[in-house]
Amino acid sequence: MELNNLFGLPAHPLLVHLPVVMVPMAALGAIILAIFPRFFSRFGWWVTGIAFIGAVGAILAAGSGETLEERVARTSTLRDHAEMGETARLLAVVLFVVLLIVMLARKYRATDMAKKAVAIAVSVVIAVSAAAAGWVIIQTGHSGAKASWCEVTKNCPNVKP
């Protein structure tokens, strides 16, 4: 999905704020839910909704980033950022899907989810997907900021064209 411009500006720098804020929030919420499953009934759908917004934002940001990539100078930092963006988009979607599956399973098969082994496995899957998504989004945002700053200042000692 691509969205090239917003209000006459490249859409990517504006759209990245959705996943940069929402995915780490959802990841933190998911990790809390994994550690304290008793909060699922109260906060599970909220965390899943935040993860959905983050995943949609990641899809939009990656699509607009691909368009923007064609219009700017290609550096190694930009190439790294683009690759990380693909991974970030995938992990943001994975986090949302994992949370959605868990929430639906809890709703329709509450007795199965009460088993200790299943509950532990679910908590581990949630925590791992949340940590991976949160970490990659943060690293991707950092590399994008670095690529942008290097382009503006023309002063990046560790960047190769």
N, CA and C of each residue as an Amber inpcrd file, in Angstrom:
protein
   483
   0.8550000  -1.1660000   0.0000000   0.0000000   0.0000000   0.0000000
   0.9060000   1.2340000   0.0000000   0.6240000   2.1400000  -0.9070000
   1.4660000   3.3220000  -1.0180000   0.6550000   4.5990000  -0.8600000
   1.2410000   5.5090000  -0.1510000   0.7020000   6.8390000   0.0190000
   1.9040000   7.7570000  -0.1400000   1.9590000   8.4760000  -1.2620000
   3.1710000   9.2100000  -1.6080000   3.2870000  10.5790000  -0.9600000
   2.2060000  11.3280000  -0.9240000   2.2520000  12.7010000  -0.4190000
   1.0980000  12.9690000   0.5360000   1.3840000  13.8020000   1.5250000
   0.3560000  14.3050000   2.4420000   0.5810000  15.8060000   2.5940000
  -0.4290000  16.5810000   2.2810000  -0.3600000  18.0360000   2.4300000
   0.8250000  18.6390000   1.6730000   1.1360000  18.0640000   0.5180000
   2.2180000  18.5740000  -0.3060000   3.6060000  18.1600000   0.1440000
   3.7060000  17.3170000   1.1610000   4.9930000  16.8460000   1.6640000
   5.1120000  15.3430000   1.4240000   6.3370000  14.8280000   1.3800000
   6.4720000  13.3680000   1.3030000   5.7700000  12.7260000   2.5060000
   5.0010000  11.6990000   2.2510000   4.1890000  11.0870000   3.3080000
   5.0220000  10.3140000   4.3300000   6.1280000   9.7630000   3.9100000
   6.8930000   8.8770000   4.7850000   7.2870000   9.5110000   6.1220000
   7.8920000  10.7110000   6.1310000   8.2780000  11.2800000   7.4300000
   7.0840000  11.5400000   8.3540000   5.9130000  11.7130000   7.7930000
   4.7230000  11.9320000   8.6160000   4.1310000  10.6070000   9.0990000
   4.1010000   9.6120000   8.2120000   3.4720000   8.3330000   8.5440000
   4.2820000   7.4890000   9.5160000   5.5940000   7.6720000   9.5470000
   6.4150000   6.8280000  10.4170000   6.0710000   7.0120000  11.8900000
   5.4440000   8.1130000  12.2260000   5.1160000   8.3500000  13.6290000
   4.0960000   7.3500000  14.1640000   3.2190000   6.8500000  13.3040000
   2.2530000   5.8380000  13.7600000   2.9610000   4.5880000  14.2730000
   3.7780000   3.9130000  13.4730000   4.4200000   2.7140000  14.0100000
   5.4720000   3.0070000  15.0770000   6.1450000   4.1430000  14.9650000
   7.1960000   4.4560000  15.9450000   6.6090000   4.6380000  17.3360000
   5.3780000   5.1170000  17.4200000   4.7280000   5.2920000  18.7160000
   3.9070000   4.0600000  19.0960000   3.0920000   3.5880000  18.1670000
   2.1250000   2.5400000  18.5010000   2.7280000   1.1550000  18.6860000
   3.7040000   0.7780000  17.8680000   4.2510000  -0.5780000  17.9930000
   4.9920000  -0.7630000  19.3240000   5.8770000   0.1580000  19.7290000
   6.4750000  -0.0340000  21.0590000   5.4460000  -0.0010000  22.1930000
   4.4060000   0.8370000  22.0640000   3.3490000   0.8410000  23.0890000
   2.6560000  -0.5170000  23.1420000   2.3110000  -1.0500000  21.9690000
   1.6650000  -2.3630000  21.9070000   2.6100000  -3.4450000  22.4210000
   3.8900000  -3.3290000  22.0820000   4.8690000  -4.3230000  22.5420000
   4.9710000  -4.3090000  24.0650000   5.0370000  -3.1290000  24.6290000
   5.1060000  -3.0180000  26.0890000   3.8320000  -3.5830000  26.7240000
   2.6920000  -3.2240000  26.1680000   1.4220000  -3.7580000  26.6700000
   1.3530000  -5.2690000  26.5480000   1.8350000  -5.8070000  25.4230000
   1.8120000  -7.2520000  25.2140000   2.7300000  -7.9740000  26.1960000
   3.8860000  -7.3840000  26.4620000   4.8000000  -7.9960000  27.4340000
   4.1740000  -7.9860000  28.8280000   3.5120000  -6.9050000  29.1710000
   2.8120000  -6.8530000  30.4700000   1.7200000  -7.9150000  30.5230000
   0.9710000  -8.0840000  29.4180000  -0.0650000  -9.1140000  29.3800000
   0.5440000 -10.5130000  29.4860000   1.7100000 -10.7050000  28.8630000
   2.3680000 -12.0140000  28.9250000   2.8250000 -12.3300000  30.3520000
   3.2800000 -11.3130000  31.0600000   3.7570000 -11.5150000  32.4330000
   2.5920000 -11.6170000  33.4140000   1.5570000 -10.8200000  33.1750000
   0.3940000 -10.7870000  34.0670000  -0.8720000 -11.1020000  33.2620000
  -1.1200000 -12.3860000  32.9520000  -2.2740000 -12.7570000  32.1130000
  -3.6270000 -12.3380000  32.6740000  -3.6830000 -12.0460000  33.9700000
  -4.9710000 -11.6310000  34.5400000  -5.4630000 -10.3100000  33.9540000
  -4.5700000  -9.5500000  33.3220000  -4.9560000  -8.2740000  32.7220000
  -5.5510000  -8.4220000  31.3080000  -5.5130000  -9.6370000  30.7670000
  -6.0520000  -9.8400000  29.4180000  -7.4930000  -9.3930000  29.3020000
  -8.3190000  -9.7750000  30.2500000  -9.7440000  -9.4600000  30.1260000
 -10.0020000  -7.9560000  30.1470000  -9.1610000  -7.2230000  30.8380000
  -9.3780000  -5.7810000  30.9490000  -8.6830000  -4.9890000  29.8420000
  -7.4450000  -5.3920000  29.4720000  -6.6420000  -4.5850000  28.5560000
  -6.2810000  -5.2770000  27.2350000  -6.6110000  -6.5410000  27.0970000
  -6.2040000  -7.3020000  25.9120000  -6.6640000  -6.6990000  24.5920000
  -7.9360000  -6.3060000  24.5190000  -8.4420000  -5.7330000  23.2720000
  -7.8500000  -4.3540000  23.0110000  -7.5640000  -3.6010000  24.0690000
  -6.9260000  -2.2950000  23.8890000  -5.5300000  -2.4600000  23.2870000
  -4.7700000  -3.3850000  23.8380000  -3.4130000  -3.6310000  23.3280000
  -3.4760000  -4.1390000  21.8870000  -4.4340000  -5.0030000  21.6020000
  -4.6030000  -5.5150000  20.2390000  -4.9670000  -4.3860000  19.2830000
  -5.8170000  -3.4680000  19.7090000  -6.1800000  -2.3150000  18.8790000
  -4.9950000  -1.4090000  18.6000000  -4.1760000  -1.1820000  19.6230000
  -2.9690000  -0.3670000  19.4350000  -2.0170000  -1.0720000  18.4760000
  -1.8980000  -2.3920000  18.6060000  -1.0460000  -3.1660000  17.6910000
  -1.5710000  -3.0800000  16.2550000  -2.8970000  -3.0730000  16.0980000
  -3.4860000  -2.9390000  14.7630000  -3.1200000  -1.5860000  14.1400000
  -3.2650000  -0.5250000  14.9110000  -2.9190000   0.8050000  14.4040000
  -1.4300000   0.8600000  14.0490000  -0.5970000   0.2690000  14.8910000
   0.8380000   0.2260000  14.6080000   1.1520000  -0.5720000  13.3550000
   0.4670000  -1.6930000  13.1520000   0.7010000  -2.5160000  11.9630000
   0.2670000  -1.7810000  10.6930000  -0.8960000  -1.1490000  10.7400000
  -1.3510000  -0.3660000   9.5840000  -0.3750000   0.7740000   9.3110000
   0.0720000   1.4270000  10.3760000   1.0590000   2.4920000  10.2250000
   2.3600000   1.9880000   9.6230000   2.7960000   0.8110000  10.0420000
   4.0310000   0.2290000   9.4940000   3.8710000  -0.1030000   8.0170000
   2.7170000  -0.6000000   7.6380000   2.4520000  -0.9020000   6.2270000
   2.4740000   0.3820000   5.4050000   1.7880000   1.4090000   5.8920000
   1.7660000   2.6930000   5.1810000   3.1430000   3.3430000   5.1320000
   3.8710000   3.2930000   6.2360000   5.2010000   3.9050000   6.2860000
   6.1650000   3.1880000   5.3440000   6.1180000   1.8680000   5.3180000
   7.0100000   1.1190000   4.4270000   6.6770000   1.3970000   2.9630000
   5.4010000   1.4500000   2.6450000   5.0050000   1.7450000   1.2620000
   5.4290000   3.1350000   0.8330000   5.2170000   4.1140000   1.6980000
   5.6130000   5.4810000   1.3530000   7.1340000   5.6210000   1.3590000
   7.8110000   4.8290000   2.1690000   9.2680000   4.8490000   2.1870000
   9.8580000   4.3110000   0.8990000   9.2180000   3.2960000   0.3310000
   9.6870000   2.7500000  -0.9440000   9.6000000   3.8030000  -2.0390000
   8.5360000   4.5820000  -2.0330000   8.3710000   5.6500000  -3.0120000
   9.4120000   6.7450000  -2.7900000   9.6120000   7.1300000  -1.5460000
  10.5770000   8.1740000  -1.2270000  12.0050000   7.7270000  -1.5510000
  12.2780000   6.4640000  -1.3650000  13.6180000   5.9220000  -1.6210000
  14.0540000   6.1600000  -3.0670000  13.0980000   6.1580000  -3.9630000
  13.3980000   6.3690000  -5.3870000  13.7830000   7.8190000  -5.6800000
  13.4550000   8.7420000  -4.7750000  13.6730000  10.1680000  -5.0350000
  14.8520000  10.7730000  -4.2780000  15.5350000   9.9880000  -3.4400000
  16.6540000  10.5330000  -2.6590000  17.9430000   9.7810000  -2.9880000
  19.0520000  10.3680000  -2.5710000  20.3550000   9.7440000  -2.8070000
  20.4290000   8.4230000  -2.0420000  20.9600000   7.4130000  -2.6940000
  21.0400000   6.0800000  -2.0910000  22.3820000   5.9080000  -1.3860000
  22.3320000   5.8080000  -0.0910000  23.5300000   5.5670000   0.7070000
  23.3980000   4.2000000   1.3730000  24.4830000   3.7330000   1.9600000
  24.4180000   2.4520000   2.6670000  23.4710000   2.5530000   3.8660000
  23.4320000   3.7070000   4.5020000  22.5220000   3.9080000   5.6370000
  21.0750000   3.8170000   5.1750000  20.7780000   4.4060000   4.0340000
  19.4220000   4.3490000   3.4970000  19.0570000   2.9200000   3.1000000
  19.9930000   2.2030000   2.4890000  19.7150000   0.8100000   2.1260000
  19.4420000  -0.0320000   3.3780000  20.2560000   0.1790000   4.4110000
  20.0360000  -0.5480000   5.6670000  18.6670000  -0.2080000   6.2600000
  18.3240000   1.0600000   6.2190000  17.0310000   1.5030000   6.7480000
  15.8730000   0.8610000   5.9700000  16.0010000   0.8060000   4.6660000
  14.9480000   0.2010000   3.8400000  14.7710000  -1.2800000   4.1740000
  15.8720000  -1.9880000   4.3500000  15.7860000  -3.4050000   4.7190000
  15.1570000  -3.5780000   6.0980000  15.5580000  -2.7260000   7.0250000
  14.9820000  -2.7950000   8.3670000  13.4930000  -2.4590000   8.3360000
  13.0990000  -1.5390000   7.4500000  11.6950000  -1.1820000   7.3200000
  10.8390000  -2.3620000   6.8920000  11.3730000  -3.1900000   5.9960000
  10.6430000  -4.3920000   5.5770000  10.4450000  -5.3370000   6.7600000
  11.4990000  -5.5180000   7.5370000  11.4160000  -6.3880000   8.7160000
  10.4630000  -5.8000000   9.7470000  10.5360000  -4.4920000   9.9450000
   9.6570000  -3.8310000  10.9130000   8.1940000  -4.0010000  10.5190000
   7.9110000  -3.8370000   9.2320000   6.5250000  -4.0130000   8.7680000
   6.0500000  -5.4280000   9.0690000   6.8700000  -6.4100000   8.7550000
   6.4960000  -7.8040000   8.9910000   6.2700000  -8.0710000  10.4780000
   7.1810000  -7.6250000  11.3220000   7.0540000  -7.9000000  12.7550000
   5.8930000  -7.1510000  13.3920000   5.5830000  -5.9650000  12.9010000
   4.4170000  -5.2340000  13.4100000   3.1350000  -6.0060000  13.0930000
   3.0620000  -6.5580000  11.9000000   1.8900000  -7.3520000  11.5110000
   1.8430000  -8.6420000  12.3270000   2.9900000  -9.2870000  12.5150000
   3.0450000 -10.5170000  13.3100000   2.5580000 -10.2570000  14.7340000
   3.0130000  -9.1790000  15.3450000   2.5770000  -8.8500000  16.7000000
   1.0590000  -8.6970000  16.7540000   0.4940000  -7.9640000  15.8000000
  -0.9610000  -7.7970000  15.7770000  -1.6690000  -9.1410000  15.6120000
  -1.2060000  -9.9690000  14.6820000  -1.8520000 -11.2600000  14.4200000
  -1.7620000 -12.1700000  15.6490000  -0.6120000 -12.2060000  16.2960000
  -0.4600000 -13.0250000  17.5030000  -1.4510000 -12.5660000  18.5720000
  -1.5170000 -11.2710000  18.8000000  -2.4480000 -10.7560000  19.8130000
  -3.9010000 -11.0440000  19.4370000  -4.2310000 -10.8730000  18.1660000
  -5.6020000 -11.1380000  17.7270000  -5.9680000 -12.6090000  17.9150000
  -5.0710000 -13.4990000  17.5440000  -5.3320000 -14.9340000  17.7100000
  -5.5160000 -15.2810000  19.1840000  -4.6490000 -14.7400000  20.0230000
  -4.7570000 -15.0130000  21.4570000  -6.0810000 -14.4760000  22.0110000
  -6.4430000 -13.2740000  21.6160000  -7.6910000 -12.6950000  22.1310000
  -8.9040000 -13.4930000  21.6520000  -8.9050000 -13.9090000  20.3930000
 -10.0220000 -14.7130000  19.8910000 -10.0520000 -16.0830000  20.5500000
  -8.8820000 -16.6760000  20.7600000  -8.8200000 -17.9780000  21.4260000
  -9.3270000 -17.8660000  22.8650000  -8.9540000 -16.7860000  23.5330000
  -9.4200000 -16.5840000  24.9090000 -10.9400000 -16.4140000  24.9400000
 -11.4800000 -15.7580000  23.9250000 -12.9180000 -15.5100000  23.9030000
 -13.6990000 -16.7930000  23.6150000 -13.2320000 -17.5780000  22.6450000
 -14.0100000 -18.7250000  22.1940000 -13.5740000 -20.0610000  22.7950000
 -12.4150000 -20.1070000  23.4050000 -11.9390000 -21.3580000  24.0070000
 -11.2940000 -21.0770000  25.3580000 -12.0130000 -20.4160000  26.2050000
 -11.4630000 -19.9900000  27.4940000 -10.9810000 -21.1670000  28.3280000
 -11.6440000 -22.3160000  28.2340000 -11.2160000 -23.4500000  29.0530000
  -9.8720000 -23.9880000  28.5800000  -9.6230000 -24.0200000  27.2720000
  -8.3380000 -24.4970000  26.7630000  -7.2140000 -23.5510000  27.1510000
  -7.4860000 -22.2470000  27.1390000  -6.4530000 -21.2610000  27.4460000
  -6.0780000 -21.2810000  28.9350000  -6.9150000 -21.9010000  29.7680000
  -6.6330000 -21.9180000  31.1920000  -5.5520000 -22.9320000  31.5490000
  -5.2560000 -23.8730000  30.6670000  -4.2310000 -24.8740000  30.9610000
  -2.8790000 -24.1940000  31.0880000  -2.1520000 -24.5690000  32.1070000
  -0.9030000 -23.8890000  32.4530000   0.1270000 -23.9530000  31.3320000
   0.3320000 -25.0970000  30.7260000   1.3520000 -25.2310000  29.6730000
   1.0160000 -24.3600000  28.4720000  -0.2430000 -24.3500000  28.0910000
  -0.6650000 -23.5200000  26.9600000  -0.5130000 -22.0500000  27.3080000
  -0.8790000 -21.6910000  28.5130000  -0.7670000 -20.2890000  28.9440000
   0.6820000 -19.8260000  28.9390000   1.5980000 -20.6790000  29.3720000
   3.0170000 -20.3180000  29.3740000   3.5250000 -20.1750000  27.9470000
   3.1620000 -21.1150000  27.0860000   3.5980000 -21.0470000  25.6820000
   3.0690000 -19.7880000  25.0070000   1.8270000 -19.4590000  25.2580000
   1.2320000 -18.2560000  24.6830000   1.9610000 -17.0150000  25.1970000
   2.2580000 -16.9890000  26.4750000   2.9810000 -15.8490000  27.0450000
   4.3510000 -15.6810000  26.4130000   5.0390000 -16.7790000  26.1770000
   6.3620000 -16.7150000  25.5470000   6.2480000 -16.1940000  24.1180000
   5.2850000 -16.7020000  23.3650000   5.0980000 -16.2410000  21.9770000
   4.7700000 -14.7540000  21.9500000   3.9060000 -14.3200000  22.8230000
   3.5440000 -12.8990000  22.8890000   4.7750000 -12.0640000  23.2400000
   5.5020000 -12.4720000  24.2650000   6.6600000 -11.6930000  24.7100000
   7.7320000 -11.6200000  23.6280000   8.0030000 -12.7300000  22.9610000
   9.0360000 -12.7460000  21.9160000   8.6130000 -11.8810000  20.7280000
   7.3690000 -12.0300000  20.2720000   6.9230000 -11.2200000  19.1330000
   6.8780000  -9.7400000  19.5060000   6.4880000  -9.4390000  20.7230000
   6.4430000  -8.0380000  21.1720000   7.8430000  -7.4500000  21.2620000
   8.7580000  -8.1850000  21.8620000  10.1300000  -7.6780000  21.9950000
  10.7730000  -7.4820000  20.6290000  10.5780000  -8.4410000  19.7360000
  11.1610000  -8.3270000  18.3910000  10.5730000  -7.1360000  17.6400000
   9.2650000  -6.9940000  17.6620000   8.6190000  -5.8860000  16.9490000
   9.0480000  -4.5420000  17.5290000   9.0280000  -4.4320000  18.8380000
   9.4270000  -3.1730000  19.4720000  10.8660000  -2.8030000  19.1680000
  11.7670000  -3.7620000  19.2860000  13.1930000  -3.5120000  19.0400000
  13.4390000  -3.1020000  17.5930000  12.8560000  -3.8340000  16.6490000
  13.0980000  -3.5350000  15.2340000  12.5050000  -2.1910000  14.8460000
  11.3470000  -1.8490000  15.3600000  10.7590000  -0.5390000  15.0590000
  11.6640000   0.5740000  15.5730000  12.1640000   0.4310000  16.7780000
  13.0470000   1.4560000  17.3400000  14.3270000   1.5710000  16.5190000
  14.9270000   0.4400000  16.1610000  16.1550000   0.4630000  15.3690000
  15.9160000   1.0340000  13.9710000  14.7770000   0.7070000  13.3860000
  14.4450000   1.2300000  12.0620000  14.2580000   2.7400000  12.1200000
  13.5480000   3.2080000  13.1220000  13.3740000   4.6520000  13.2880000
  14.7010000   5.3610000  13.4780000  15.5740000   4.7560000  14.2520000
  16.8900000   5.3560000  14.4750000  17.6850000   5.4240000  13.1760000
  17.6710000   4.3420000  12.4050000  18.4310000   4.3530000  11.1460000
  17.8360000   5.3390000  10.1480000  16.5130000   5.5010000  10.1570000
  15.8790000   6.4880000   9.2790000  16.2400000   7.9060000   9.6670000
  16.2520000   8.1610000  10.9650000  16.6470000   9.4950000  11.4240000
  18.1090000   9.7620000  11.0700000  18.9350000   8.7510000  11.2270000
  20.3530000   8.8910000  10.8870000  20.5290000   9.1660000   9.3900000
  19.7900000   8.4190000   8.5630000  19.8700000   8.6280000   7.1140000
  19.3970000  10.0290000   6.7420000  18.3270000  10.4930000   7.3660000
  17.8050000  11.8390000   7.0800000  18.7820000  12.9060000   7.5300000
  19.3020000  12.7600000   8.7190000  20.2120000  13.7580000   9.2530000
  21.4820000  13.8160000   8.4220000  21.9740000  12.6810000   8.0020000
  23.1790000  12.6500000   7.1740000  22.9390000  13.3640000   5.8510000
  21.7520000  13.1750000   5.2840000  21.4230000  13.8240000   4.0140000
  21.3560000  15.3310000   4.1910000  20.7880000  15.7860000   5.2960000
  20.6300000  17.2150000   5.5370000  21.9720000  17.8710000   5.8520000
  22.7460000  17.2640000   6.7260000  23.9810000  17.8920000   7.1810000
  25.1870000  17.5670000   6.3060000  25.0760000  16.5110000   5.5180000
  26.2000000  16.0190000   4.6930000  27.4080000  15.6980000   5.5700000
  27.1440000  15.3260000   6.8320000  28.2180000  15.0690000   7.7780000
  27.9550000  13.7550000   8.5120000  28.3100000  12.6670000   7.8780000
  28.1630000  11.3610000   8.5090000  29.4370000  10.5730000   8.3250000
  30.2330000  10.4630000   9.3520000  31.5410000   9.8250000   9.2160000
  31.4780000   8.3400000   8.8850000  30.4340000   7.6370000   9.3060000
  30.3810000   6.1870000   9.1070000  29.4530000   5.7680000   7.9650000
  29.0970000   6.6760000   7.0880000  28.1750000   6.3660000   6.0110000
  28.9270000   6.3020000   4.7010000  28.7200000   5.1820000   3.9940000
  29.3570000   5.0270000   2.6840000  28.2880000   5.1670000   1.6060000
  28.5990000   5.8770000   0.5130000  27.6090000   6.0190000  -0.5620000
  27.3280000   4.7190000  -1.2710000
